């Protein structure tokens, strides 16, 4: 059964590719556009190997409105868009703020303009818990105040949410922003997962690359935060659990069960782990030892943030299913697979 065509921008990326798999398995027809700046066309074949169906793919530069509009005007039967396409590294955004503002804002503006001009009615936006900055209280609910961003990357997510909300007010568009906490892990097939060029900026790839010997030591950026062991606290969620939430959000928009034209949901496990706790959990899950050292704090890092997921659990009908141990083990299997094919 074909439930309809869903456009996935950035669909060859980490979260995008896992979401495309879930869409196919739930009976949708995903169509991917991506500029392949931080991903590989091989992912399309890997999705096909997992699902038995090869999703349609077109290379599109979303910062070019002519390309976006040409694609959307030729695909007006798209029922909804899931918008992942963005550059996403906190520390890199501190070094290259204009690149992040240009890419993340312009691609979103071009998409919204194209959607409204071509009558595509629904948008699920890939947002981030970075919009909460250093929150006043934990866990964080969707009603927590939006704080000044700790990084240009975080600020682009905040600004994109505002742009989307204003566009919805002025049009017939409907939208949901999903505020992710920290996605980790890989598909059980080990055919798709997280890949970062150079030294990883995300903790789990940094751990797995250290474990396999690609990195000699794992740097822990700060042990003097006001947390239980001095390291930063984050809320980790398996990427497949996260992907499934996007299907719930699409269905909510397509069935008009959302009470408002624009809504937001936190997506996390609801638990906060420190960096040291994650290292210990990884060592337990894999029976490996990680060589690490404490390094200075990184600009843009938030001290502690983890989600209150009550709203997503009750209104979206979604909850996490995969344990932290399973998340970390899947990341390690993926790392081993990458090492075999390198």
PyMOL commands that set and color helices and strands:
alter all, ss='L'
color gray80, all
select helices_A, chain A and resi 14-25+42-51+65-73+90-95+97-118+129-132+152-169+203-212+239-254+275-286+310-316+324-341
alter helices_A, ss='H'
color red, helices_A
select strands_A, chain A and resi 5-9+29-34+56-59+78-83+122-128+174-180+182-184+218-221+233-234+236-238+262-267+273-274+292-295
alter strands_A, ss='S'
color yellow, strands_A
deselect
rebuild
show_as cartoon
